[in-house]
Amino acid sequence: MITLEELRLILAECAGEEPEESAGEDFADRPFEELGYDSLVLLETSAQLKHRHGIDIPEDVIRESKSARAVLDHIRTTARPTATAAD
């Protein structure tokens, strides 16, 4: 299962940020819009979650997710790892 920190690092990487830029911020409930994460960042994050962790989140779900907590809640309640996980 993915942690909040792992998701934060993937989001930062997909946004082209240095991971330390958002370290320490309480970002779990901050809207992605406030963090500067647009739909392209979220779609890339979804692709990375599938590639790295085998977690498949439909495009419409990731685009409608408002915060990291919403993504984690979706993963915990519905997403199941696939056999194509990189790890």
Number of C-alpha atoms within 10 A of each C-alpha: 12 13 8 15 13 12 19 18 18 22 24 21 16 19 19 10 13 11 14 10 9 15 13 8 9 8 17 17 11 14 16 20 11 11 13 10 17 13 16 12 21 23 19 18 23 23 19 21 22 19 16 14 19 20 23 20 21 12 14 9 15 22 18 12 18 17 20 21 17 17 21 19 13 15 17 12 8 11 15 14 14 13 11 12 15 12 8
